[in-house]
Amino acid sequence: MEFRAEGLYQHAPASDGELIPWSRIMLGMGVTVGRGYPSKGNFTLLGMLGGLPVLKGRGGGHLLMTLRHPYEDRMVYFDRHPRWYGPTEVALLEELLRQTVTAGEAHRLADVDWLRRVVTRLSPSSPWTTTGGTQKAVMQARQAEEPSGA
């Protein structure tokens, strides 16, 4: 899976893949690490075990989203990055995806410079782990990257 200027591109092993235009994505995105559906949170059991040295970089997960025209629920699969990301980082990613899509700015996810700046502002060492802290941290990071005068 990759974020492209024209939309979210899902690679497929036996085909050219599929491009989902940004304008079709609505209501944010959910993130699941591991196969299947977790009973709670963003990680399945295999997703949590993915942090073990023997499993690093293996497996993957999926983004959950609702598309419009036609309306449908979709799961877009991704491969796991060699680095293991913990629950806090995955929660921040999910909140960033949700806020960006809800704001009608899904196309900004393909802007590498913008995304890098926002993610840099979301350092895990920041003291935002209180209730509502994730939403507030993402909102502040996104606002800090707004063009001046907006």
N, C-alpha and C positions, 0 to 999 in steps of 0.2 A: 504494500500500500504506500502511496505517496501523495503529498499535497502538491498539486500543480496549479498554475495560474487559472486554468479553466475549470478546475474541479478536483474532486477526490478520485484518484486513479487506483483501482483494485487490480493488481496483477493476477493473472490466472496461468496455471501451468501448461494447459493445452490450447490456449487461445491468445488473442491480442489483449485480453483484459477488458475492463469496463471503466468508463469515465462517468462519474456522477457529477453533473454540474453543481456548483455551489448554490445556485438558486433553488435547487430541489430540496436541499437539506433544511429541515425546520426543527424547532423544539430542542435544540442542543444535541449533545451526543453523550452516550454513556460509554464507559471504558471497562472492559473485563480482561483480566490477565489470567491466562490458563484456558483450558477447554471447558465447554459447557457453561452452566450458569451457577454462580456462587450462591450459597444460601443467604449470605449477608456480605455486604461490602463489594469490593472490586476484584477480589482474588478467589479463584477456585483453589482447592488443595494443591493441585499441580502448579498453579501459579505462585503460591507461597513457597513451595519447595524449589522453585526456579532460582532462588537465591543461593542454593547450595552449590559449592564449587563444581560438583560433577554434572550439574544441570545448567550451569550458566550459559546463556545464549541459545538455549534450546526451547522449543515450544513457541508460544505466541499468545495471541488473544484476539479480541475483536472490539470494534466500535459499534455501538448500537445507535440507530438513528431512525427517525421517521422522515420519509421523503414525500414530496407533493408532486402532483401531475404525472402519473397517477399516485394516489396516496398509498403508501406501503411502508411496513417496517423492514429495515434492512440491517444485516450484520456484515460488516466489512472486516475481513480477517487481516491480521498483521503478524509478521515474524518478530520474535523477541530480539531486541538489541543485546549484544554480548554483556553489557552492564545491567545488573539487576536494579530495578527501581522499586523502592519501598512504597508502602501504603500512602504515606504523606505525599510523595511525588506523583503517584497515580491520581490521588484526589485532586491535586492542583491541576494536573492535565485535564481531568474531566471537567473541572470548574472553568478552566480557560476555554475549553471547547464549547461548553454550555453558554457562557456569557458571550463569546464571540459570535456564535451562530444566532443566539437570541437577539443580539444587536443588529443582525442583518449584515454582519461583516465576515462571514465565513471565508470569503476570498482572501482575507488578510492572513489566514493560516498558511498560505503559499508564499507569503512575503518573508523570505528567509531573514532579512535584516530586522524587520519588525518583530518576528517571532523570537529571534535571538535576544533582542533587547527586553522583551516582556519576560521571557523565561529567566534571564539574568536577574531581573528584579524579584523573582520568586525563589530566592535562595532558601534551601531547607533550614538554614541556621536562623532564619528570621523568626521572631517571637509571635507568630500568628496562629498558634495551635489551639486557641480558645474556640468556644462555640461561635460559629459565624466567621471565624478568622480566615478560613480558606476563601470564602466568598469575598471578604473585604480585601484580602491580599491581592487576589486576581483583579478585582475592580480597580484598586489603586495602581497596579502595574499597567493595566490597559489604559487608564486615564493618563498616566505619565507619558505614554507613547502617542497620545493624540497630537495631531498637528497643532501648532500654536495658533491661538485665536479660534479654536473650534469649540 
